[in-house]
Every structure is written in C-alpha cells, then in structure tokens.
Amino acid sequence: MAWKYGFKIGDTVVIAKGYKAGMVGRIIASRRKLFSTIIIIKTTQNERIVTYSKFVIKMPAEESLEWAVAINTN
C-alpha cells in the first residue's frame, strides 16, 4: 500500500521525525491503518523500525547508491 503514497518496497528512506530521526533504511513492508499508512523499515544497523509514512523522506537515487556503497565498504 505504500506505493500509493510515493513509496514502494525496497526504497531507501530517511526517518525525519521521532526518536530515530536521521536513520537510513529500506522499506520492507507496509500496512494500511484507519487514516494512515504504517511502514516497516530495516535500517543500516539491522534494526526494524515501525513508523508512519508521513515521518519518512525518500532519498534520491544517487544518494541511496552512495549510502549502499558506504555501507558495503565499512
């Protein structure tokens, strides 16, 4: 369902609001609630975070590629 709001499974996103703000991860699942969409993100530190889609910003393709390279080299 997240594709309806501009996201799809596998997109690289940044959490913009909340106590985990600034973390980078990939969308692995989404669920539709009453008036919002909840997405599940697997972060770069192998952690799963459940948040609302309105608290997430999609990364541009070039930046997400840079993050993937940085994660794989460290």
C-alpha positions as CSV (number, residue, x, y, z in Angstrom):
1,M,0.0,0.0,0.0
2,A,2.9,2.4,0.5
3,W,3.2,2.7,-3.3
4,K,0.0,4.8,-3.2
5,Y,1.9,7.4,-1.2
6,G,5.0,7.6,-3.4
7,F,6.9,4.7,-1.7
8,K,7.5,1.1,-2.7
9,I,9.1,-1.9,-1.2
10,G,12.9,-1.6,-1.4
11,D,13.1,2.2,-1.5
12,T,15.9,3.8,0.5
13,V,14.4,6.3,3.0
14,V,15.4,8.6,5.9
15,I,13.4,8.8,9.1
16,A,12.6,12.5,9.5
17,K,10.7,12.6,12.8
18,G,10.8,10.8,16.1
19,Y,13.5,9.4,18.4
20,K,15.1,7.5,15.5
21,A,15.3,10.6,13.2
22,G,18.2,10.6,10.8
23,M,18.4,6.8,10.4
24,V,18.7,5.4,6.9
25,G,17.0,2.2,5.9
26,R,15.0,0.3,3.3
27,I,11.2,-0.3,3.3
28,I,10.5,-4.0,3.8
29,A,6.7,-3.9,4.3
30,S,3.7,-1.6,4.7
31,R,0.3,-1.8,6.4
32,R,-2.7,0.3,6.0
33,K,-4.3,1.7,9.1
34,L,-7.5,3.7,9.5
35,F,-6.3,7.1,8.2
36,S,-2.6,6.5,7.6
37,T,0.0,4.0,6.3
38,I,2.4,2.3,8.6
39,I,5.7,1.2,7.1
40,I,8.4,-1.2,8.4
41,I,11.9,-0.1,7.7
42,K,15.1,-2.2,8.1
43,T,17.9,0.1,9.0
44,T,21.6,0.0,8.2
45,Q,22.2,-1.3,11.7
46,N,20.0,-4.4,11.1
47,E,17.2,-3.0,13.2
48,R,13.5,-2.9,12.3
49,I,11.5,0.3,12.9
50,V,7.8,0.7,12.5
51,T,6.7,4.3,11.7
52,Y,4.1,6.3,9.8
53,S,4.7,7.1,6.2
54,K,4.4,10.8,6.9
55,F,7.5,10.7,9.1
56,V,9.7,9.4,6.3
57,I,11.6,11.1,3.4
58,K,12.5,9.2,0.2
59,M,16.2,9.5,-0.8
60,P,17.1,10.4,-4.3
61,A,18.6,7.6,-6.4
62,E,22.2,8.9,-6.4
63,E,22.3,9.4,-2.6
64,S,20.8,6.0,-1.9
65,L,23.5,4.4,-4.2
66,E,26.2,6.3,-2.2
67,W,24.8,5.0,1.1
68,A,24.8,1.4,-0.3
69,V,28.4,1.7,-1.3
70,A,29.4,3.3,2.1
71,I,27.6,0.5,4.0
72,N,29.2,-2.3,2.0
73,T,32.7,-0.9,2.3
74,N,32.6,-0.4,6.1
